[in-house]
Structure formats: C-alpha cells, structure tokens
Amino acid sequence: MPPVSAREGANIVLGVAGGIAAYKATGIVRALREAGHRVDVVPTTNSLQFVGAATWEALSGRPVHTSVFEAVDSVNHVRLGQEADLVIVAPATADLLARAAAGRADDLLTATLLATKAPVLMAPAMHTEMWQHAATVANVATLRSRGVHVLDPAVGRLTGPDSGPGRLPEAADIVAAALPLLGSGALSGRRVVVTAGGTREALDPVRFLGNRSSGKQGVALAAAARDLGASVLLIAAHLEVPAPSGVELLNVTSARELQTAVEREVPGADVLIMAAAVADFRPAQYVASKMKKTDDVEAPELTLVRNPDILAGAVAARAAGEAAERGGWPDLIVGFAAETGDESHSVLDYARQKLARKGCDLLVVNEVGESKGFAADVNEVSILFASGAEPVRAAGSKDDVARAVTQAIADAL
C-alpha cells in the first residue's frame, strides 16, 4: 500500500508519559521532523526520569515544558492544543490513560489533550497485567468512544523477564498510524451516508437467509468519515460490533428496508458508501408461522426472487436527476465488492466488470473466503476508480483500510 499523503508542515504535539519506553519516542520525533513537520514535545514530569528535556529540545528544535505554569505569557496550556494539527501520546501509560479518560488537566500534557480539537492517537505501553486490568480496559473504551485513536500495544519482551501484550509499538509503526490522521478535516461540511452490515431476509418468524458480514468494515468507515469532519449517517443492517459514537444511526433488517432508507435519506448527501452486504435474493413467500419439521413432511422447497440492486439504483437515480428538490443524489457514490476469483478470472477482473456494470465512482473490492474478509479484524482491498486512475491498495486493520478509503474519497471530492 502506498503511503497516505499527509499535509506537510503540520504542527504536531508529541506527549511522552512516564514509562521506560519513552526512549523509543525519540525515533518518532526524528521521523516527524524528517517528514517536514514541526514537533512540540510535551513530556510528563515522571517521563523526564527516563529521557531528559535537553534530549527532546535537541531532537525537536523546540523548547520543552511540562507544567501549566511555564510559558504562561503565551497561555501555553491552551495554545498547544489549539494550534495542533495532530496529537500523539507515546508511550501512553496506564496512569496517563486514566487521567485522560477522567478529563484531568493537572499537567501540561493532559491540559493540551483537553484543549485540542485535533485528532489524537495514543500508543499504550505498560506491563500485561496493567493493560488487561478492568480499569485500563474501561479507560481505553471510554477514550475510543470519544474518537481517540488508541493503538493496541505490541506483544513481546517487557521490562524484566516477562513478556506479553504491553510493548510500545515501534516508532515507524506509530508514525505510520498517525500521519494519515493529518487528513482530518478533509470532509468537514460534508454529509456522508454509510451502509453497513448484512441484510437478513425472513423465511418465517424464526428463520432467515443471511450472510457472514459482521459490519466491522462499514462501522470503521463511518468512524473514519466522522474523524475527517463529516456529518455521518450509518444505515445499519445486522451488526456484530457496536456503532461508533458521534454518528447518526438508522437500523434496518432486509434489503428492501435498506433500499427504502437509502432512497429516503441519501438525497442531499455528498457521499454514499454502500458497504452493506446486501442479500442478492430473498424468499418468494414469507410464511407467517414457523415451518415445522415433522417425520411425515418432506423438506420444503424454497423459491427465491432477486432483491433490488440498491447501488445501481442510486447511480440511475442520480443520472436521471431525481430528488432535485431534496438536494439531488450524491456527487460521489462508492460501492463495495466482496469477490472470489476462479480458474478463468481474478478478483480484480470481476471487480472491474462490476465497476463498469454498476456505474459507481469508486469500487472497493476485497477477496473473501472462509478466513478472509468477513468477521476478520484485518482486511486487504483495492480501490478502483471510474475515472481510470490507478487502483490503490490498502491493507491492515479495518480501521487502517477505512482511513485509506475515506482519504481516497476526500481526494476524489
């Protein structure tokens, strides 16, 4: 995957909490400076036991403060957060996570976290027992619910003889996760509608036809669009993960319910992202009472009918100029394709055919299988463009993929 472009010359705050992994953060400063960004290092007092202020000043070329009572004339405890384009905290200790989750502002770093509206990425580092403690788990969940990006720690050797989850990720990995967040704001003022999850087509009051979609990728897309400043509506079929905070939520069940919601809600939006796994077929007849299994009755024969093609319908409605009184259909319509290859065609072959057939502006395609795509925490996709631009590959966690897709959307707009 090519690197996601980040705005050069950004103002980045690097917070350093008091853990032995603080020495690794020196590599973060160097990488950010080499990328052309200005870095203000804000260490906690305890972290200076591991890496001194002189080191941070030499690496960053900027003065270093820890207290809200330093550089008072410039209102430093507010100014740093207000002027930041991105805040990174590495290492984020259990104590720092707790203070940030509680909204404390008892030093310059926590005050900066409260004052900023910039994206925040935290890279935890601590012993395994501390990372897995219920208090830390709750604090991380709280921060993530507020839109803070909290990385999972690496697994490996810790201080002393023990090992497990709790290592600070390598500096290059932290920078790679952080720099795409500099695109935040790229969708400010935009209305984005995301569909997610798998539709369910009822056979009777108990049974349904469905698919293996967990909704994870669609939920991650909604969160990524939110983080880029968009106003987001998530139209959710069956989800196995909670919807993100800070977005509108509309629940549906079947493909026809999803179609109705899209036709009602999407006109006037700037972007439609059709990430839902929509059932291609539904039972021709719904049975109002549970179909019984008895020894004297053969297995029922099911007749299926085709569901509406919601993506193609949206493209056709836009081409026809429908819903002009409600703002019209979006300028950018994004489709998703879960594909498998076969002996005659590759996944990308089928994806290109689908892009031409559907008429959408972008098509995000991933290969699926028993252990690929559905319900997994990682994904690998190719983003195809109707304009003929070269496809973009994105791989990693579903949050990583979502950030790449939404950045491509922002660039296309």
N, C-alpha and C positions, 0 to 999 in steps of 0.2 A: 504494500500500500504506500503510495507516495505521501510525503509529509503534508499535513494540513497546513495551509498557509496561515500565518498569524501576523497581525498588524505589527510592523516594525516600529521601534522606538517607543514601546509601551512602558508605562510606569507600573512596575511590579513590586509588591511588598513580599518579602520572604520572612515569615515568622519562624523562629527557632526555639523550641521548647527544651526543657532541661533533661535530656537523655543522652546517653553515651553516643547514640547515633548522630548527634549534632555534627560530628566531624564530616559525615557524608554530605551534609548540606553545602559544604564548600564547593563541591562539584556542581551543584545546582546554580550557585552564583556565577561560576565561571561559564557554564553553558548558556545562561541567560544573557550575560554580558556579550559573549561571542555572537549571539543572535541579534545583537543591537539594541537590547532593552536596558532601561535604567532600573537598577535594583536597590531598594532600600531594605536593609536587613534589620529586623526588629527582634532581637533575642530577649528571652526572659532572663531575669537576674540569675536564676539557677543554671541556665544554659551556659553562662559565662564561666562556670566552673569547668566546662569541657572545651569550649573554644572562646578565646578572648575577644574583646571588642576590637582590638588592634587588627586581628586577622580579618574580621568582617569589613572593617574600613579599608584595609589594603585591597581586598578582593573586589569590593563593590565600588570603591572610589567615592563613597558617601559617608557622612557622619552617622554614627550609631548611637541610639538612645534606647533605654529600657523603661523609663519612668514617665508618667504623665506630667511630672513636674520639671522635665527637661525640655528645652526649646519652647518654653511657654509663650514667648512673644509671637510665635508662628502658629499657636494653637495646634501643636503637633499631634495631640492625641485624636483630633478630628481630621486635620488636614491630610494625614497619610491615607486614611481610609477613603476620604472624599476624592482624592486625586488618583487613587489606584485604579488601574485597568484590570488587575488580577491580584489576588492574594493567595500565596502558597504558605502552608504551615508544614514544616518538615524538619525534625520529627514532631509529630503531634503526640504528646504523652497522654497517659490516662488522665492526669491532672488537668492538662490543657483542654482535652475534650470535655471534661466535666464542667470546667469553668465556662467554656464557650456555650455548651448546651444550656447552662443556667443563666446565661446573659450577664455574667460577671464582667466588670471593667476595672479590675484592680491593678492593672499594669498597662503599659503602652500597647502590647500586642492584643490583649482582649478588648481594649478600648477601640483599637483600629478595626477589629472584627465587627464590633457593633456599629461603627460609623460608616463602613463601606457598603456600597451597593454593587460592587464589582463581584464577579464570580469568585468563589473561594474553594480551593482544593486543599484537603488535609491528608497527609500521609502519616498514619499512625505508626508508632514503634514503641514496644513495651514487651514485658515477658508474657508468655502464653496465658498464664493464669489471669493476668490483669486484662488482657484483650478479651478473654472469654467470660469474665465476670459479668453478672447480670447488670450491674450498674453501667459498665462500659458499653455493653450491648444496647442498653436503653439510650445512653447518651448519643451513640452513633446513629441509632434510628431517629432520634429527635433531630439531629443535625441534618441528616439526609432528607427528612420530611420538610425541612426549611429550604431545601435547594442547595445545601452544601455538598460538594463532591468529596466523599470520604473514600479513599482507596482502601482496599484490603491489604493488610501487611503481607510481606513475603514470608515464606516458610523456610526455616533453616537454622543454623547455629546462632544462638543468642549469647549474651554476656554470660560467661561461665560455661559449665559443661552441658547445659540443657539446650534443647533445640525444639522448634515448633513454629507455629504462626506467631509473628510478632516482630520480625526483622523489618527494618526500614527498606522499602524498595530501592533499587539502585537509582542514582541521580538521573541517569538517562531515561529511565522508565518514568520517573516523576515528571521530568520536563516534557516527555512525550505526551503524558496525560494532561499536563497543564496548558501547554501552548494552544491547543485547539479551543480552549475556553476563551481566548482573547477575541474570538469571533462574537462573543456575547454582545447583544445589542443589534446584530445584523438583521434580525427580524422584528425589531421594535416597530410598533404601529401596525403590524401585520396580523391578520386573522388567519389562523391555521386550524383546519379540521382534520383530525386523525381518526381513522377507524382501526380497531384492534380486536384481537381475539377470534375465536372460532364460532361460527353460527351453528345453531342446533335446529334440526328440522324434525318436528314431533311426528312420531308414528301413532302413539296413543298417549294417555296421561302419564305413562311411566317411561316409555322408550323414545329414543330419538336417533336420528342419523347425525353424526358429527365428525370432527376431525381432531388431530392431535395438537392443534395450536394452543399454546399457553397464554398468548398475548404479551409475552415479555418484550418482544421487539417493538410492538406498537406502543406499549407503555413507555419504553425508553425513548421512542421518537417524540411522544407527547412531552416528556420531561425535557428533552433536548431543545425542542422548539420553544418551550417555556423559558429555558435558560438563555435562549437567544433573544428574549424580549417579546416574543409573540403572545397574543391572546389566543389560548388554545381550547378547543372543544374536543374532547375524547368521546367518540361514539363507540361504546364497548359492547361486544358480544361476550361470550364466556371468557373470563379471565381467571388465571390461576395465580396471579400476583395482584397486589393492591394497586389501584390507580394512583398516580403521583399527586401530591398536593399542588395547589396553585393552578389547577386546570378545571374547566367545567366538565362534568361527567353526565353522559346520557346512556343509559343501559338499554340494550335491545337483545333479542333472542335469535330470531330467524333471519334468513336472507331478505325476505320481503319486508320485515320490520326495519332492517338496516337500510334497505332501499328507500323506504318512506322517510326515515330520519335524514338520510343524505339529501334527498330532494327538498326537504323542508329546511334544513339547517345550513347547507353549503352555499347557496347563492348569497353573494355579498362577501364571501371569504376570499382571501388572496391565494390560499393554497389548500388543496385537498390531497391528503396522503392516505391512499387506500391500502393499509397494511393488514386489514382483517382477512382471515382465512374464510372466505365465503363458500358455503356448500354449493357445488355445481348443480346438485339435484335434490329434490325433496319428494316425499311420498305423494303419490297422486291423490290419495284419500287418507284423511285423518280419522282414526277410529276413536269414538268418544269414550269407550270403556276399554279397560285393559284386555289385550288379546291373551286368552288363556291357553296354556299348554296342557293338553289332555291326551291320554293314550289313544283315544278314538278319533283325533283330529290331526290331519297332516300339517306340516309346517306351512304357514301362509306364504303365498307368493306376493311379492311386493312389486308394484308398478311405480316407477319413478318418472317425474317430469322435470324439465330443466328449469332452474332458477333464473331470475333476471340477471343480466350482466351489468352490474352496478357501475363498474369503471367505464365500460364502453358507453353506457347510458349517459354518464356525466359528460364525457367528451362530446357525444352527439348533441346533448342539450346546449353545451357551450357553442358548438358550431352553428346551431340554429338560432342563437341569440335569445334563448329562453330566459325567463326570470329577470329581465332587464329592470323591471320595477323594483326588484329587491337587490339590485347591485350586480346582477349577472353571475355567471359561473366563474370560477377562479381562472386567473391567467396561467396558473401552474397546477397541473394535475399529475400526481405521482402514483404509479402502480407498483405492485409487488408481485413477484412470480416465484413460487416455490416449485422448482423444476427438478426433474431427473433426466439424465441422458440415457441413450440406448445405443444399440450397435450401429445405428445409421446417423444419429445426430447427437451433438454435445448439448450440454445445458445452455451454453451461450447461443447455439444455433436456434434452439427452441425459444429462448428469450428474445432474440432479435425478431423472430416471426411474431411473437406476441406483441412486442412493441409496435410493429407495423400494423398489426390487426386491431389493437386497442386504440391506437391514436393518442396515447397519453404523451406527456412531455418528457418524463423520466420514468424509467422502469428499473426497480431494484430487484435483482434476481439472486437467489441462493439455491444451492443444491441441497436437497433434503433426502433423508433416508432414516433408517432405524436409529442411528446415532448422530444425525446431522440435522441442524435447523430447529425442528420442533422441540420445545421444552428445554433445550440446552441453554447454558449460560453464556456460551460463546457463539459467534456467527462469522461467516465469511461471505461477502456479497460482491457483486459487480453492479455498478450504477451505469445504466445505458441512457443515452440522450437522443431524443428525436432529432436534434439539430445535427447529428452526425459527429459530435465531439467524441474524442477517445473515451472509452469506458474507464471508470475509476473503480479500483478495487479497495475494499475496506475490510479489515479483519480485526478480531479481538473480542472483547466483551460486547454484549449487545448495547451497552451504553456507548462504547467506543464507536461501534457501527452507526448508532443513531446520531452521534455528533458529526460523523463524516457525511451522512446523508443530509442532515439539516444544513450543514455548511454548503454542500453542493446546491441545495435548494436556494439558500441565501444568495449564492453566487449567480445562480440562474436568474433570480429576480432582479 
